[in-house]
């Protein structure tokens, strides 16, 4: 649709289309590198979602600004022919290239940055990183194909190029706003489900075990593990001599923990790393979780 708008001021030759396409690809490549730099800082899922939502809103606002100032940008660039910078816009091809940079490149930069941020969100904490990245890459390319077809065969015939771009800009703003709303209203789960989708509480509330799959508690499995001499010796040092000794230390499963904690902000950087730290002095005593009790789902 940008090529249709540029054709208003320039001829609709192949040169205009090539310049517009090259500008879009340049912006997407540079924006992707910028987005990769941001994700290289390993932001949490919540921060990545905020960045993605803000970027989507920026795409819509920049596109609207480019459409509103399109004529003025052309006049300003044309006026450069009377200045020492005249060589930059001396020919119509150079003038068209400069107009593409001013109007198309900013939105293309932001569009390129969305993919690394979306990939960071989709693949966070997954043990199937390749599958997740392949899936979102396929969705990205498929969306580009569908968007191109809809733009050429639906939006332009119905709304025209100018209003069609306004519709797409409004969609970007709406999607980004919805993502920010969901993120800032703290509809993300707390610890059980942030770094790991399943969690169980043990040892009077002192030990939280997270896992990607539900933890299956089987008395026969525990007894078979205790049959190993090394495992039996290690568990005996902490007072676990029988399977029932282990099961007696169970406190709560994921459902019980979620019912107790409720929804709230993520309290983890969702990196599956074990961290040790010293807590700060607090005026109040920490919450007592010893009274939190659930029943283990034991398979005989």
N, C-alpha and C positions, 0 to 999 in steps of 0.2 A: 504493500500500500504506500510505502514511502516513495517508491519509484513513480507511482502515479502522481503523487503530490509534487515531486521534483520536476516531473514532466510539464507542470503548469508554467514553470519559468524557463525550462530548457526543452530541447527537442527530446523525443522519446526514443532516441537511438540506443544502440547497445552500450555506448559509452556511459550514459547516465546510469543504466542498470548495473554495469560492472562496478562503477565507482560506489554506488550505494551498497552493493553486496560486499565489496571489499571492506568498506567502512564497518559494516555490521560484523563481519568475521573478525576484523581487527579488534573491535570492541569486545566481542565475546571472548577472544583469546586473552586479551589483556585483563578483562574482568575475571576470567577464570583463574589467572595467575594471582590476582589480588585476593580472590576468595580463598584460594589455596594457602596463601600467606596467612590469612586470618584463621583458617582451620588448623594451620600449623602451630598456632598458639594453644591448641587443645582446649577450646572453650567448652563449658558445660553445655548439655543439651538445651537448657533454658536460655543461655546466652546466645547459642547458635540460632534458636528459634526467634529470638528478638531481632537478631541481625538479619535473618531471612525475611521476617515480616517488614522490617524497616526498608530493606532493599526493594521488596515488591512495591511498597508504597512509593518509594523513590522513582521506580521505573514509570509508574503512572503519572506522577507529578512532573517529571522531566519531559515525558512525551507530550503532556498537555502544554507545558511551557514552550516546547519547541514548536508546536502547532500555532500557538498564539503569537509567537514572535517570529514566525517564519518569514513573513514579508519584510519585517524590520531588519532581520538578519541579512537578508538578500541585499537590501539597500545599503546596510553598513559595509558589507563586503564589497559591493560595487563602488562605494565611495573610496575604498582603498586604492583604486586605480589612479587617484589624484594625489597619492602620498608616496613617500619613499618605499613603501611596501608594495608598490604596484606590480612588481614582478611575481608576487604570490598569486595574484588573481588576474594576470594580464590576459589570458585566453578564457574562453567560456568553459573549457574543460577544467582548468585550474579553479575557476570560480565555482563550478559545480562541486569539485572535490572539497573546497573549503566550506561550502554550505553543508555538505554531508557531514563533515567533521563537527561543525557547530551544532547541527540539529539532530543528527542520528547517533553520533558516537557516544554521547553521555548515557543515553538509554541502553545502548548496546553494552557498554561497560558494566552497568548494573545487572543486565540480564546474564552476562557471563559469570558474575559473582554468585548468582543464585545456585548454580549447580553444585559447587563444592560445599556450600552451606547445607543444601538439601541432602547431599550425600552424607555429610557429617551427622545429620539428624537420623537418617534412615538406617545407617550402618552402626550407630552407637551401641556398644555393648554386645553386638552380634558375634556369635562364633562362626558364622558363615559369611565372612566379609566379602568374599568374591561373589557369592550369589546375590547379596544385597546390592553391591555396587553394579553388578551386571543388570539387575532388575531396574534400578533407578536410571541407569544409562539408557536402557531400552525404552523406558517410559519417557525420558527426555527427548530422544530422537523421534519416537512415535508421536509425542505431543507436537513437535515441530512440524512433522508431516501433516498431521490433522489440522494444525493451526494454519499452515500455508493453504491447504485446500479450502478451509472455511473462509479464510480471508479473501481468496480470489473468487470463490463461487457463491459465497453467502453474504459476507459483510459488505463487500464493495457493491454488488448489485442492489442490495437492500438499502444501505445507508450512504454509500459513496465512500471514497477513500478518506476524506477528512473526518466525517462523523464516525466511520468505522474505526479509525484510530482512537477517537475519543471513547468509543465503547470499550475497546480493549484496555485503554488506560484506566477507565473506571473499574474494570474487572480486576486489574492489578492492585488498585487501591483497596478494593473490597477484600480481596484475598489477604493482602498484607495486614489490613486492619483486623480481620477475623483471627489471624494467627497471633497478633499482638494481644488481642482481647483474651484469647484462650490462655496465653502464657502469663500475662500479668494478673489474671484472676486466679492463678495458682491451681489450675485444674490438673496439674501434673501429680502423679503419685509420689508418696514419700519413699523412704528407703526400701520397703518391700516392693520391688518393681521398678525402682530407679536404675540401680546398677544391675540387679538380678530380679527376674520376674517372680522367683519363689524364695521364701525365707522362713526359717524356723528359729525359735528362741529356746536357749538351753541354759542350764546352770544358774537357775534363779534369776535370769535376766541379764547375766554377765556375758553370754556368748550368743551372737547372732550369726547364723550360717546362711549364706545366700547361694543360690544355685540357678542354673538356666532351666533345669528340669525339676519337677516335683521330687522331693526327697522321700523315697520309699523306705519305710521303717518295717523291717521284717525280723521277727525274733529268730527265725531259722538262719537268716543271713548273718545276724550278729553272732549267733552261736558258732557258725562256721568260721567267722573271723577270729573268734576267741580260741578256736582250735589251733591257730598258728601260735607257736611258742613265743616268737618275738612280739607279736601283737598282744598276747596275753600278758607277757612281762611288762610291756609298756603301759597297758591299761591298769594292771595291778598296782603300779606305782602311784596312780591317782585314785585308787579305791574302786576300780571297776573290775569285778571278778566274774560277773555274770551278765547276761543280756539284759536282765531286769534292772541291773544297776545303771546301765546306760539309758534305758527307757524312762527310768524314774527321774532323770534330769531334764526331760522334755517339759517345756513351758507353754509354747504357743506355736501354731502354724501361721501361714500367710494370711488366712481369712481372719483369724483372731487378732493378729497384729494390725491389720488394716482397720478392723472395727475399733481397736483401741486408739490408734494414732489418727485415723481419719485422713482426709485430703489435706495437703499442705505443700509448701515448697520443697524442692529436692534438697536433701541434706547430704549430697555426695557429688563429687565431680564426675561421676559415672565412668571412671576409669577403673578397670578391674585389677587394681593394685592394692596390696596390703600396706597400710600406712600406720606408723607409730608416732604418737605425739603426746605432749604433756598438756593436760587441761589447765585452763586458767582458773584462778580462784574465783569462786562465785559466792554471793551472800546466802543463797538458798541451797539446800541440800538437793542433790539430783533426784529425779523421780524414782520411786521405789517400784520396781517391776516384779518383785517377788510374789505379789498377790495375783499376778496375771497368769491364769492357768487355762490350758486347753487340753484336749485329749488327743494323743498321737493316733494316727491312722495306722495301726500295726497290722501287718499281714502275717498270719501264722504260716 
